[in-house]
Amino acid sequence: MEKRRRLQEKEKKHRLVEKLNPGLGNKYAKKRAMEELEKQSRRGGKTKIIKDEGKSQPLKSSKAFFTQLQEEVSEEVKKARGSKNKKKKKDTSASKLKL
């Protein structure tokens, strides 16, 4: 009963804050939205939260954005090519052993 009462009071407070300052401009609304997303991701829903790695900085121009995007894509391609090369090397060595 005590826990239920506290939860009801908390909900009442959240609704009051939402009425006074609606939308995600409200820091409480942002926090609550993130909490809801985290709950959904924990339940095994289709929602997935991607944490920022900290290496990205706010981009101030489109040129900076596309440069960073190109770098990320080229890194992914290099990784993919590296794994394909390893597979090819294994296949060729196995074929030599059979002969």
All heavy atoms as an XYZ file, in Angstrom:
807
protein
N       0.824     -1.192      0.000
C       0.000      0.000      0.000
C       0.872      1.262      0.000
O       0.573      2.202     -0.715
C      -0.907      0.002      1.231
C      -1.952     -1.091      1.212
S      -3.014     -0.975     -0.200
C      -4.288      0.050      0.371
N       1.933      1.239      0.771
C       2.833      2.395      0.855
C       3.500      2.646     -0.502
O       3.575      3.789     -0.964
C       3.901      2.133      1.917
C       4.888      3.256      2.118
C       4.313      4.432      2.881
O       3.339      4.248      3.621
O       4.858      5.534      2.705
N       3.952      1.569     -1.116
C       4.631      1.688     -2.411
C       3.661      2.204     -3.479
O       4.012      3.063     -4.290
C       5.196      0.331     -2.821
C       6.030      0.365     -4.053
C       6.644     -0.995     -4.327
C       7.506     -0.951     -5.562
N       8.121     -2.252     -5.838
N       2.460      1.699     -3.455
C       1.442      2.120     -4.423
C       1.127      3.604     -4.265
O       1.004      4.336     -5.248
C       0.188      1.276     -4.240
C      -0.883      1.595     -5.241
C      -2.063      0.699     -5.068
N      -3.078      1.028     -6.047
C      -4.253      0.501     -6.095
N      -4.599     -0.422     -5.212
N      -5.120      0.857     -7.004
N       1.034      4.056     -3.035
C       0.737      5.460     -2.771
C       1.868      6.357     -3.279
O       1.620      7.393     -3.899
C       0.510      5.693     -1.266
C       0.039      7.102     -0.932
C      -0.298      7.278      0.546
N       0.756      6.856      1.443
C       1.835      7.592      1.765
N       2.001      8.772      1.239
N       2.731      7.129      2.605
N       3.112      5.926     -3.043
C       4.258      6.706     -3.528
C       4.280      6.778     -5.060
O       4.555      7.827     -5.638
C       5.571      6.106     -3.022
C       5.892      6.543     -1.595
C       7.274      6.092     -1.185
N       7.128      4.747     -0.617
C       7.934      3.725     -0.835
N       8.986      3.857     -1.596
N       7.722      2.558     -0.285
N       3.969      5.653     -5.702
C       3.927      5.645     -7.164
C       2.830      6.568     -7.699
O       3.029      7.266     -8.696
C       3.716      4.228     -7.685
C       4.929      3.315     -7.636
C       4.547      1.900     -8.041
C       6.038      3.836     -8.512
N       1.692      6.579     -7.036
C       0.597      7.460     -7.462
C       0.990      8.926     -7.301
O       0.687      9.754     -8.159
C      -0.671      7.163     -6.667
C      -1.338      5.870     -7.081
C      -2.530      5.528     -6.209
O      -2.707      6.092     -5.127
N      -3.345      4.590     -6.675
N       1.666      9.244     -6.207
C       2.120     10.618     -5.997
C       3.142     11.029     -7.052
O       3.113     12.146     -7.563
C       2.725     10.768     -4.602
C       1.707     10.728     -3.492
C       2.340     10.747     -2.114
O       3.579     10.923     -2.007
O       1.608     10.581     -1.137
N       4.033     10.108     -7.392
C       5.036     10.371     -8.408
C       4.377     10.618     -9.769
O       4.734     11.557    -10.482
C       5.999      9.181     -8.490
C       7.200      9.412     -9.348
C       8.136      8.204     -9.274
C       9.347      8.397    -10.135
N      10.248      7.244    -10.085
N       3.395      9.796    -10.113
C       2.661      9.976    -11.372
C       1.925     11.318    -11.386
O       1.918     12.013    -12.402
C       1.648      8.852    -11.567
C       2.240      7.582    -12.089
C       2.736      7.741    -13.518
O       2.042      8.370    -14.342
O       3.835      7.244    -13.803
N       1.344     11.671    -10.283
C       0.620     12.942    -10.186
C       1.575     14.114    -10.411
O       1.263     15.071    -11.130
C      -0.034     13.035     -8.808
C      -1.026     14.146     -8.664
C      -1.700     14.062     -7.293
C      -2.765     15.111     -7.146
N      -3.429     15.038     -5.843
N       2.755     14.023     -9.831
C       3.755     15.076     -9.996
C       4.202     15.177    -11.454
O       4.326     16.273    -12.001
C       4.954     14.778     -9.095
C       6.031     15.826     -9.155
C       7.204     15.464     -8.257
C       8.329     16.455     -8.411
N       9.512     16.091     -7.631
N       4.427     14.021    -12.091
C       4.831     14.017    -13.500
C       3.762     14.652    -14.389
O       4.076     15.423    -15.289
C       5.101     12.592    -13.990
C       6.428     12.054    -13.570
N       7.608     12.577    -14.027
C       6.753     11.038    -12.740
C       8.608     11.901    -13.493
N       8.120     10.967    -12.701
N       2.501     14.339    -14.128
C       1.416     14.916    -14.929
C       1.337     16.427    -14.749
O       1.106     17.166    -15.709
C       0.089     14.269    -14.577
C      -0.076     12.918    -15.268
C      -1.383     12.315    -14.952
N      -1.090     11.475    -13.785
C      -1.962     10.914    -12.989
N      -3.220     11.075    -13.185
N      -1.593     10.186    -11.970
N       1.560     16.907    -13.532
C       1.526     18.337    -13.274
C       2.655     19.047    -14.013
O       2.447     20.083    -14.646
C       1.641     18.603    -11.768
C       1.662     20.073    -11.341
C       0.353     20.752    -11.699
C       1.940     20.181     -9.859
N       3.848     18.468    -13.979
C       4.987     19.052    -14.677
C       4.733     19.063    -16.179
O       5.043     20.035    -16.870
C       6.290     18.290    -14.335
C       7.423     18.719    -15.231
C       6.662     18.510    -12.879
N       4.135     17.992    -16.711
C       3.822     17.921    -18.137
C       2.808     18.999    -18.538
O       2.897     19.561    -19.619
C       3.268     16.542    -18.506
C       4.324     15.503    -18.690
C       5.199     15.780    -19.898
O       4.674     16.131    -20.965
O       6.417     15.630    -19.741
N       1.868     19.280    -17.673
C       0.878     20.318    -17.982
C       1.531     21.692    -18.018
O       1.200     22.525    -18.857
C      -0.246     20.321    -16.940
C      -1.248     19.229    -17.127
C      -2.355     19.341    -16.101
C      -3.341     18.205    -16.229
N      -4.405     18.286    -15.223
N       2.457     21.925    -17.094
C       3.098     23.234    -17.016
C       4.063     23.459    -18.178
O       4.185     24.576    -18.674
C       3.840     23.377    -15.686
C       2.957     23.387    -14.444
C       3.815     23.413    -13.189
C       2.019     24.583    -14.462
N       4.771     22.413    -18.589
C       5.759     22.547    -19.660
C       5.670     21.314    -20.557
O       6.437     20.374    -20.406
C       7.159     22.682    -19.061
C       8.188     23.062    -20.090
O       7.867     23.320    -21.234
N       9.439     23.067    -19.682
N       4.739     21.290    -21.517
C       4.539     20.099    -22.345
C       5.666     19.891    -23.354
O       6.394     20.814    -23.700
C       3.226     20.380    -23.059
C       3.140     21.860    -23.103
C       3.826     22.356    -21.853
N       5.785     18.662    -23.807
C       6.762     18.333    -24.842
C       8.087     17.880    -24.272
O       8.289     17.813    -23.062
N       9.010     17.586    -25.169
C      10.317     17.102    -24.742
C      11.271     18.232    -24.383
O      12.421     18.004    -24.068
C      10.938     16.216    -25.818
C      10.254     14.878    -26.023
C      10.935     14.113    -27.136
C      10.239     14.052    -24.764
N      10.811     19.474    -24.412
C      11.615     20.584    -23.953
C      11.783     20.530    -22.445
O      12.660     21.160    -21.861
N      10.958     19.771    -21.825
C      10.971     19.589    -20.385
C      11.993     18.497    -20.043
O      11.938     17.406    -20.574
C       9.555     19.169    -19.968
C       9.415     18.919    -18.503
O      10.394     18.819    -17.792
N       8.193     18.809    -18.055
N      12.928     18.794    -19.129
C      13.965     17.805    -18.810
C      13.375     16.559    -18.164
O      13.892     15.460    -18.345
C      15.043     18.411    -17.914
C      14.626     18.734    -16.506
C      15.803     19.246    -15.703
C      15.406     19.506    -14.266
N      16.537     19.956    -13.462
N      12.270     16.690    -17.453
C      11.640     15.533    -16.840
C      11.002     14.639    -17.897
O      11.023     13.422    -17.784
C      10.600     15.960    -15.805
C      11.193     16.757    -14.675
C      10.943     18.115    -14.545
C      12.035     16.158    -13.742
C      11.503     18.853    -13.520
C      12.599     16.885    -12.710
C      12.327     18.233    -12.601
O      12.889     18.953    -11.592
N      10.453     15.251    -18.931
C       9.840     14.471    -20.004
C      10.901     13.685    -20.758
O      10.683     12.530    -21.129
C       9.069     15.379    -20.955
N      12.057     14.303    -20.982
C      13.144     13.603    -21.661
C      13.595     12.403    -20.834
O      13.782     11.306    -21.349
C      14.334     14.533    -21.887
C      14.115     15.570    -22.951
C      15.336     16.443    -23.087
C      15.108     17.582    -24.041
N      16.264     18.479    -24.123
N      13.769     12.638    -19.546
C      14.230     11.567    -18.656
C      13.211     10.430    -18.623
O      13.567      9.258    -18.706
C      14.445     12.131    -17.253
C      14.988     11.131    -16.267
C      15.230     11.763    -14.920
C      15.719     10.742    -13.917
N      15.893     11.305    -12.589
N      11.943     10.786    -18.552
C      10.894      9.781    -18.488
C      10.813      8.996    -19.799
O      10.626      7.781    -19.791
C       9.564     10.441    -18.189
C       8.477      9.458    -17.903
C       7.329     10.112    -17.235
N       6.379      9.105    -16.827
C       5.133      9.343    -16.559
N       4.682     10.576    -16.617
N       4.320      8.388    -16.209
N      10.974      9.686    -20.931
C      10.944      9.008    -22.220
C      12.105      8.011    -22.321
O      11.934      6.893    -22.822
C      11.017     10.019    -23.345
N      13.281      8.404    -21.837
C      14.430      7.491    -21.858
C      14.185      6.287    -20.939
O      14.537      5.162    -21.277
C      15.706      8.216    -21.440
C      16.285      9.112    -22.500
S      16.672      8.277    -24.039
C      17.956      7.154    -23.523
N      13.564      6.524    -19.800
C      13.260      5.420    -18.894
C      12.304      4.432    -19.560
O      12.470      3.218    -19.444
C      12.658      5.946    -17.596
C      13.656      6.651    -16.703
C      13.007      7.312    -15.497
O      11.758      7.294    -15.369
O      13.758      7.863    -14.672
N      11.294      4.944    -20.252
C      10.339      4.083    -20.943
C      11.034      3.274    -22.040
O      10.766      2.085    -22.202
C       9.203      4.917    -21.544
C       8.239      5.472    -20.520
C       7.478      4.389    -19.779
O       7.092      3.377    -20.404
O       7.292      4.537    -18.563
N      11.929      3.905    -22.781
C      12.666      3.185    -23.822
C      13.540      2.094    -23.227
O      13.643      0.986    -23.772
C      13.525      4.153    -24.635
C      12.777      5.054    -25.605
C      13.726      6.074    -26.202
C      12.112      4.239    -26.687
N      14.179      2.393    -22.104
C      15.027      1.390    -21.449
C      14.198      0.212    -20.959
O      14.606     -0.943    -21.084
C      15.795      2.022    -20.293
C      16.904      2.946    -20.753
C      17.550      3.719    -19.620
O      17.139      3.552    -18.449
O      18.474      4.497    -19.929
N      13.001      0.497    -20.427
C      12.125     -0.585    -19.982
C      11.732     -1.472    -21.153
O      11.739     -2.694    -21.048
C      10.857     -0.013    -19.333
C      11.054      0.499    -17.937
C       9.746      1.017    -17.381
C       9.915      1.678    -16.050
N       8.639      2.235    -15.537
N      11.393     -0.851    -22.281
C      10.994     -1.619    -23.455
C      12.144     -2.471    -23.971
O      11.946     -3.619    -24.364
C      10.511     -0.686    -24.566
C       9.174     -0.068    -24.293
C       8.754      0.890    -25.396
O       9.458      1.064    -26.376
N       7.601      1.512    -25.225
N      13.341     -1.915    -23.969
C      14.484     -2.688    -24.473
C      14.815     -3.838    -23.531
O      15.242     -4.905    -23.971
C      15.695     -1.791    -24.683
O      16.163     -1.294    -23.465
N      14.628     -3.656    -22.242
C      14.891     -4.732    -21.277
C      13.876     -5.856    -21.414
O      14.185     -7.012    -21.185
C      14.859     -4.197    -19.850
C      16.165     -3.571    -19.447
C      16.191     -3.262    -17.969
N      16.505     -1.858    -17.846
C      15.849     -0.977    -17.124
N      14.816     -1.344    -16.411
N      16.204      0.275    -17.080
N      12.643     -5.507    -21.769
C      11.591     -6.513    -21.904
C      11.772     -7.370    -23.150
O      11.054     -8.331    -23.347
C      10.221     -5.835    -21.981
C       9.775     -5.227    -20.704
C       8.383     -4.682    -20.828
N       8.124     -3.726    -19.792
C       7.407     -2.644    -19.918
N       6.838     -2.364    -21.065
N       7.234     -1.826    -18.917
N      12.724     -7.005    -23.971
C      12.958     -7.796    -25.171
C      12.155     -7.303    -26.353
O      11.946     -8.033    -27.314
N      11.706     -6.082    -26.294
C      10.962     -5.517    -27.415
C      11.880     -5.226    -28.582
O      13.075     -5.512    -28.567
N      11.312     -4.634    -29.602
C      12.090     -4.329    -30.793
C      12.890     -3.047    -30.640
O      13.667     -2.692    -31.503
C      11.165     -4.208    -31.996
C      10.494     -5.522    -32.350
C       9.616     -5.377    -33.542
C       8.967     -6.698    -33.867
N       8.089     -6.589    -35.030
N      12.714     -2.364    -29.531
C      13.418     -1.113    -29.283
C      14.846     -1.404    -28.866
O      15.097     -2.266    -28.043
C      12.727     -0.315    -28.156
O      11.354     -0.180    -28.483
C      13.350      1.037    -27.991
N      15.781     -0.665    -29.450
C      17.185     -0.843    -29.104
C      17.783      0.535    -28.852
O      17.651      1.429    -29.672
C      17.917     -1.533    -30.244
C      19.329     -1.900    -29.915
C      19.937     -2.705    -31.026
C      21.310     -3.204    -30.633
N      21.912     -3.988    -31.718
N      18.442      0.698    -27.722
C      19.045      1.976    -27.367
C      20.525      1.923    -27.744
O      21.242      1.005    -27.358
C      18.888      2.267    -25.866
C      17.401      2.365    -25.519
C      19.613      3.547    -25.493
C      17.125      2.530    -24.055
N      20.952      2.920    -28.499
C      22.340      2.993    -28.922
C      23.016      4.087    -28.114
O      22.621      5.250    -28.184
C      22.441      3.302    -30.425
C      21.732      2.210    -31.212
C      23.894      3.438    -30.846
C      21.617      2.504    -32.681
N      23.997      3.697    -27.344
C      24.718      4.671    -26.524
C      25.737      5.398    -27.381
O      26.352      4.816    -28.265
C      25.437      3.967    -25.365
C      24.518      3.221    -24.431
C      23.832      4.140    -23.487
C      22.984      3.314    -22.524
N      22.306      4.080    -21.573
N      25.935      6.662    -27.087
C      26.926      7.451    -27.807
C      28.299      7.081    -27.267
O      28.519      7.038    -26.062
C      26.658      8.944    -27.595
C      27.420      9.820    -28.559
O      27.952      9.282    -29.548
O      27.461     11.041    -28.332
N      29.239      6.808    -28.153
C      30.563      6.362    -27.737
C      31.446      7.494    -27.266
O      32.532      7.278    -26.783
C      31.244      5.616    -28.893
C      30.526      4.350    -29.257
C      31.128      3.668    -30.457
O      32.085      4.196    -31.040
O      30.635      2.596    -30.805
N      31.030      8.719    -27.424
C      31.795      9.846    -26.946
C      32.813     10.373    -27.934
O      33.348     11.449    -27.767
N      33.113      9.617    -28.996
C      34.100     10.089    -29.951
C      33.514     11.094    -30.927
O      34.218     11.859    -31.524
C      34.725      8.924    -30.712
C      33.787      8.222    -31.669
C      34.495      7.145    -32.422
C      33.563      6.494    -33.433
N      34.222      5.485    -34.202
N      32.204     11.061    -31.082
C      31.586     11.989    -32.026
C      31.319     13.325    -31.341
O      30.898     13.388    -30.203
C      30.287     11.416    -32.565
O      29.369     11.245    -31.519
N      31.589     14.370    -32.052
C      31.353     15.721    -31.562
C      30.201     16.303    -32.358
O      29.945     15.872    -33.482
C      32.601     16.571    -31.739
C      33.782     16.071    -30.957
C      35.038     16.872    -31.277
O      35.030     17.747    -32.119
N      36.107     16.552    -30.596
N      29.530     17.281    -31.817
C      28.453     17.884    -32.591
C      29.021     18.485    -33.875
O      30.010     19.215    -33.848
C      27.894     18.963    -31.679
C      28.708     18.959    -30.456
C      29.686     17.852    -30.517
N      28.404     18.134    -34.979
C      28.899     18.585    -36.268
C      28.261     19.928    -36.611
O      27.060     20.104    -36.483
C      28.581     17.548    -37.335
C      29.156     16.165    -37.036
C      28.660     15.160    -38.043
C      30.654     16.207    -37.024
N      29.090     20.846    -37.056
C      28.615     22.201    -37.291
C      28.323     22.487    -38.755
O      27.793     23.523    -39.087
C      29.624     23.210    -36.752
C      29.787     23.064    -35.255
C      30.629     24.138    -34.668
C      30.759     23.874    -33.173
N      30.969     25.024    -32.398
N      28.694     21.570    -39.640
C      28.411     21.796    -41.053
C      28.107     20.465    -41.725
O      28.444     19.396    -41.213
C      29.609     22.450    -41.740
O      30.690     21.551    -41.794
N      27.488     20.540    -42.872
C      27.173     19.313    -43.593
C      28.449     18.653    -44.095
O      28.537     17.429    -44.174
C      26.232     19.608    -44.757
O      26.837     20.500    -45.662
N      29.444     19.449    -44.427
C      30.716     18.890    -44.888
C      31.341     18.022    -43.800
O      31.809     16.908    -44.066
C      31.684     20.015    -45.275
C      33.002     19.510    -45.806
C      33.929     20.634    -46.208
C      35.257     20.083    -46.691
N      36.192     21.123    -47.075
N      31.318     18.503    -42.575
C      31.873     17.737    -41.461
C      31.081     16.449    -41.247
O      31.655     15.383    -41.003
C      31.867     18.576    -40.185
N      29.765     16.544    -41.371
C      28.915     15.370    -41.189
C      29.235     14.301    -42.224
O      29.452     13.134    -41.895
C      27.441     15.767    -41.288
C      26.514     14.596    -41.328
C      26.198     13.910    -40.178
C      25.971     14.164    -42.528
C      25.351     12.813    -40.217
C      25.129     13.085    -42.583
C      24.811     12.402    -41.421
N      29.282     14.704    -43.491
C      29.506     13.727    -44.544
C      30.940     13.188    -44.532
O      31.173     12.034    -44.888
C      29.140     14.302    -45.906
C      27.653     14.394    -46.096
C      27.020     15.617    -46.110
C      26.889     13.248    -46.236
C      25.644     15.700    -46.265
C      25.523     13.323    -46.398
C      24.892     14.553    -46.417
N      31.880     13.993    -44.099
C      33.254     13.511    -43.965
C      33.320     12.419    -42.903
O      33.928     11.361    -43.104
C      34.201     14.671    -43.595
O      34.101     15.681    -44.589
C      35.638     14.196    -43.486
N      32.687     12.667    -41.778
C      32.673     11.679    -40.702
C      31.928     10.416    -41.150
O      32.381      9.302    -40.881
C      32.003     12.251    -39.454
C      31.989     11.272    -38.302
C      31.324     11.838    -37.068
O      30.945     12.996    -37.044
N      31.188     11.016    -36.065
N      30.828     10.590    -41.853
C      30.065      9.453    -42.347
C      30.913      8.610    -43.302
O      30.932      7.380    -43.208
C      28.797      9.936    -43.052
C      27.872      8.869    -43.604
C      27.318      8.013    -42.478
C      26.744      9.518    -44.378
N      31.633      9.263    -44.204
C      32.491      8.562    -45.149
C      33.583      7.780    -44.432
O      33.892      6.634    -44.791
C      33.119      9.549    -46.139
C      33.925      8.902    -47.234
C      33.066      8.049    -48.151
O      31.935      8.391    -48.435
N      33.607      6.931    -48.584
N      34.167      8.362    -43.383
C      35.208      7.680    -42.612
C      34.653      6.432    -41.936
O      35.289      5.371    -41.944
C      35.800      8.622    -41.573
C      36.659      9.719    -42.157
C      37.087     10.753    -41.129
O      36.736     10.610    -39.934
O      37.776     11.708    -41.528
N      33.453      6.551    -41.362
C      32.842      5.409    -40.692
C      32.550      4.293    -41.682
O      32.787      3.115    -41.404
C      31.563      5.840    -39.983
C      31.813      6.717    -38.782
C      30.529      7.246    -38.165
O      29.427      6.878    -38.628
O      30.623      8.039    -37.215
N      32.039      4.655    -42.842
C      31.727      3.643    -43.858
C      32.991      2.967    -44.347
O      33.031      1.735    -44.503
C      30.943      4.290    -45.026
C      30.834      3.337    -46.203
C      29.569      4.723    -44.569
N      34.035      3.744    -44.580
C      35.282      3.138    -45.062
C      35.879      2.200    -44.014
O      36.443      1.153    -44.365
C      36.286      4.215    -45.465
O      36.636      5.008    -44.365
N      35.749      2.529    -42.742
C      36.221      1.632    -41.684
C      35.448      0.321    -41.706
O      36.030     -0.760    -41.565
C      36.081      2.301    -40.315
C      37.064      3.409    -40.062
C      36.793      4.132    -38.753
O      35.973      3.646    -37.949
O      37.405      5.188    -38.534
N      34.134      0.400    -41.887
C      33.300     -0.806    -41.940
C      33.681     -1.671    -43.139
O      33.740     -2.889    -43.046
C      31.816     -0.430    -41.998
C      31.292      0.191    -40.730
C      31.286     -0.791    -39.574
O      30.977     -1.981    -39.787
O      31.593     -0.365    -38.447
N      33.940     -1.035    -44.274
C      34.321     -1.775    -45.479
C      35.652     -2.478    -45.253
O      35.828     -3.647    -45.633
C      34.375     -0.833    -46.704
C      35.023     -1.514    -47.896
C      32.983     -0.344    -47.057
N      36.610     -1.789    -44.633
C      37.908     -2.404    -44.359
C      37.757     -3.625    -43.454
O      38.401     -4.654    -43.659
C      38.856     -1.394    -43.710
C      39.379     -0.363    -44.683
C      40.286      0.630    -43.983
C      40.749      1.723    -44.915
N      41.560      2.739    -44.230
N      36.900     -3.501    -42.454
C      36.660     -4.630    -41.555
C      36.053     -5.795    -42.315
O      36.438     -6.946    -42.127
C      35.736     -4.228    -40.412
C      36.374     -3.326    -39.392
C      35.377     -2.955    -38.315
C      35.947     -1.935    -37.352
N      34.938     -1.518    -36.353
N      35.085     -5.499    -43.178
C      34.421     -6.552    -43.943
C      35.411     -7.216    -44.902
O      35.422     -8.442    -45.037
C      33.246     -5.976    -44.717
N      36.249     -6.451    -45.559
C      37.236     -7.008    -46.483
C      38.265     -7.851    -45.740
O      38.706     -8.891    -46.222
C      37.945     -5.903    -47.249
C      37.099     -5.301    -48.327
C      37.871     -4.287    -49.123
N      37.018     -3.677    -50.128
C      37.324     -2.604    -50.809
N      38.492     -1.999    -50.599
N      36.515     -2.116    -51.706
N      38.636     -7.404    -44.552
C      39.597     -8.161    -43.749
C      39.057     -9.523    -43.374
O      39.778    -10.529    -43.434
N      37.800     -9.615    -43.015
C      37.222    -10.902    -42.647
C      37.071    -11.802    -43.871
O      37.237    -13.005    -43.778
C      35.871    -10.708    -41.958
O      34.940    -10.127    -42.843
N      36.798    -11.237    -45.053
C      36.691    -12.035    -46.271
C      38.058    -12.583    -46.662
O      38.172    -13.726    -47.087
C      36.118    -11.197    -47.421
C      34.650    -10.932    -47.298
C      34.138    -10.154    -48.501
C      32.669     -9.860    -48.361
N      32.159     -9.078    -49.503
N      39.094    -11.773    -46.531
C      40.442    -12.228    -46.869
C      40.866    -13.390    -45.986
O      41.510    -14.324    -46.442
C      41.449    -11.081    -46.755
C      41.278    -10.056    -47.855
O      40.694    -10.354    -48.897
N      41.782     -8.860    -47.625
N      40.523    -13.338    -44.715
C      40.872    -14.421    -43.798
C      40.172    -15.711    -44.215
O      40.746    -16.789    -44.186
C      40.501    -14.058    -42.362
C      41.393    -12.983    -41.778
C      40.963    -12.628    -40.378
C      41.819    -11.492    -39.822
N      41.377    -11.079    -38.497
N      38.910    -15.597    -44.634
C      38.165    -16.779    -45.061
C      38.771    -17.359    -46.333
O      38.901    -18.569    -46.470
C      36.697    -16.422    -45.304
C      35.929    -16.141    -44.035
C      34.488    -15.775    -44.337
C      33.732    -15.412    -43.083
N      32.361    -15.010    -43.361
N      39.156    -16.500    -47.265
C      39.742    -16.976    -48.513
C      41.057    -17.691    -48.256
O      41.351    -18.712    -48.855
C      39.961    -15.815    -49.486
C      38.686    -15.313    -50.101
C      38.965    -14.197    -51.092
C      37.688    -13.665    -51.693
N      37.957    -12.579    -52.648
N      41.871    -17.155    -47.383
C      43.152    -17.771    -47.073
C      42.954    -19.171    -46.487
O      43.663    -20.103    -46.818
C      43.958    -16.905    -46.115
C      44.500    -15.647    -46.760
C      45.267    -14.812    -45.778
C      45.767    -13.535    -46.424
N      46.450    -12.670    -45.468
N      41.964    -19.327    -45.646
C      41.691    -20.625    -45.053
C      41.236    -21.606    -46.119
O      41.618    -22.769    -46.122
C      40.634    -20.504    -43.954
C      41.124    -19.798    -42.721
C      40.030    -19.669    -41.690
C      40.491    -18.879    -40.483
N      39.442    -18.713    -39.493
N      40.403    -21.165    -47.045
C      39.893    -22.043    -48.102
C      41.026    -22.521    -49.007
O      41.078    -23.692    -49.372
C      38.825    -21.323    -48.943
C      37.557    -21.075    -48.146
O      37.354    -21.763    -47.136
O      36.782    -20.188    -48.544
N      41.929    -21.635    -49.385
C      43.013    -22.019    -50.287
C      43.962    -22.989    -49.599
O      44.434    -23.929    -50.228
C      43.791    -20.787    -50.783
O      44.269    -20.053    -49.676
C      42.918    -19.916    -51.653
N      44.243    -22.800    -48.345
C      45.141    -23.717    -47.668
C      44.499    -25.092    -47.505
O      45.171    -26.112    -47.614
C      45.565    -23.156    -46.311
O      44.451    -23.028    -45.481
N      43.211    -25.140    -47.317
C      42.511    -26.423    -47.192
C      42.499    -27.150    -48.525
O      42.637    -28.374    -48.580
C      41.098    -26.209    -46.684
N      42.354    -26.412    -49.621
C      42.332    -27.059    -50.945
C      43.703    -27.631    -51.279
O      43.817    -28.647    -51.958
C      41.874    -26.072    -52.012
O      42.780    -25.011    -52.114
N      44.746    -26.992    -50.861
C      46.099    -27.499    -51.108
C      46.332    -28.791    -50.336
O      47.040    -29.685    -50.805
C      47.148    -26.454    -50.723
C      47.186    -25.277    -51.661
C      48.244    -24.272    -51.221
C      48.282    -23.084    -52.142
N      49.256    -22.086    -51.695
N      45.785    -28.898    -49.171
C      45.971    -30.101    -48.364
C      45.274    -31.315    -48.990
O      45.746    -32.428    -48.881
C      45.458    -29.870    -46.943
C      46.249    -28.890    -46.087
C      45.531    -28.667    -44.769
C      47.655    -29.424    -45.842
N      44.150    -31.104    -49.653
C      43.407    -32.200    -50.260
C      44.144    -32.774    -51.467
O      44.044    -33.939    -51.754
C      42.013    -31.727    -50.680
C      41.116    -31.447    -49.512
C      39.745    -30.987    -50.002
C      38.850    -30.646    -48.835
N      37.544    -30.174    -49.260
N      44.888    -31.948    -52.163
C      45.585    -32.432    -53.361
C      46.760    -33.216    -52.931
O      47.236    -34.159    -53.086
C      46.036    -31.247    -54.229
C      44.927    -30.433    -54.833
C      45.538    -29.224    -55.566
C      44.115    -31.242    -55.820
